[in-house]
Amino acid sequence: MALSDITRSEVEKAIEECDRLGRDLFLQRYGFRRARRYLLSHEGRQYDSKAVVGAAHGFLPGRAREALREILLRVAAERHDAVRDATREPSSASP
């Protein structure tokens, strides 16, 4: 499903989830970081735009939220592995 399929209803559900969980847990759940540039304003509060849209995608009809969550968890694990590998000191070869 495309970004254009997301409606106000799904965005509001994502915002409600963010309010219920709190910002940090919401971001952690969906594998996003805090927004640096674009925030979404709703009823006087601001939200991390990409995280809200990512979560809203999981609320689309016929879309299993767990499928999106699994993808995000896999991406987070790959990032973790890449950081670990990048910071690992090269092993010295034995003579």
N, C-alpha and C positions, 0 to 999 in steps of 0.2 A: 504494500500500500504506500502511496505517495504522501509527501508532506501536505499536498493540497487536499488530501482526504480528511485531515484533522479539522474538526469544527470547534466552535466555542465550548460545546459540551465537554469534549475530551480535555480541553485546556483547563476548564473549571474543575474537573475531577482531579487533574494533576495538581492544581493549586491547592485543592482541599487536602490532598495527600501530603503535600509539602507542609502545609499548616499543621497537620496532625503529627507528622514525624519530626518536624523541625528541619531547618535548612541543612545542617551538616549531615544528618542521617539520610535525608532525602537525596542529597548529592552522592553520598556514599552508596546508597542502594542502587542508583542508576549509573554509577561510574563516571560522574561528571565532577569538574572542579568549579570553584566559584567563578561567576562571570567577571570578566575583566572590562568588557566594553558595553555589552547590551543587556539591559535589564528589562523585565516585563513589569509594568505597573498595573495593579488590580486592587480596587477599593482602598487606595491609599498605602498599599504595601508594595514592595518590590521583590521580584523573584528572578532567579537565574534563568534566562530565556531558553538556552539550549537544553537545560535539564528539564524544564517544564514541557517543552515540545517532545523531547525524547520519552518522557513519562506519558504524555498525552497520546503518543503513538500506540502505546500499549493498551489504551482504553478504547481503541477503535473496535467497532463491532466485528466479530469474527477473528479478532487478533488476540492470541493468547499472550497475556502480559508476561507469563513465565518465559515464553520464547525470546522476547526482547531482553528480559533480564539475563537469560543464559548467554546471549550474544555479548551483552555488556560485561558480564563476569569473565567471559573468555578473553575479551579485549583487555580487561584489567590485568588478567593473569599474564597475558603476552607482554604487556608493558612492564610488569614486574620482572619477568624473566629477562627482558631486554636491558633493563636498568641493572639487574644483578650481573649479567654478562659483561656489560660495559664497565662496571666498576671492579670486576675481578682482575686481580693482578695476573699477568701472564706467567705461566709456569716455566721455570728454567729447565732447560734440557740437561739431562745427565750426560757426562762425558763418556 
